[in-house]
């Protein structure tokens, strides 16, 4: 099979991220799936604030393996704040 695994598709892979501090980083690692062992394909690091803009994102991100381009991963998110920000007022 030519180019087997070169254009993988993950359908409906979902996760929920509880963002406590939008200045934190999220490290994303992409692995192949073998019966015996899974190999790292590539990785990237994103700021959580990337996901907390507007109502979410729909973007492609470059992944690298040992400093070289290893492809791109498409991420979509929905930003749903769960609470109101607390506003502290100065004492009178």
Secondary structure, DSSP 8 states (H G I E B T S, - for coil): -TTTTTT----S-------S-TTSEEEEEEE---SS---EEEEEEEEGGGGGSTT--EEEEEEEETTEEEEEEEEE------S---------
